[in-house]
Amino acid sequence: LQISRLSQKSESFQRLHAAHCNQLESLPIFVAAMILGKYAGLEETRLSKLATLWIFLRNIYNVIYFIQGRTLSLIRTLVFMWSLCISCNIIREAASKLRQREED
């Protein structure tokens, strides 16, 4: 109810809230990827660097979402896709390592 009232009063709040909701939608994939990466025994330094990059990209995405315009929409999409690819790559690497472990 309070969010609804604030959204009606402020376009900036609407954009911030939309960026927050988008973050909540992409977070489960990232968390699952990190858990799977830890379970598979991927190198901790690599996981840490990828997690840092993901957080950085998501923050950039939120800033672009807030100041968005037509010229920034392509950049915003590319940043989103890059952050999604990081999660997918971690899952791929973990699955490969688990498959290799199973074969040994």
Secondary structure, DSSP 8 states (H G I E B T S, - for coil): -HHHHHHHH-HHHHHHHHHHHHHHHHHHHHHHHHHHHHHHT--HHHHHHHHHHHHHHHHHHHHHHHT--HHHHHHHHHHHHHHHHHHHHHHHHHHHHHHHHHH-
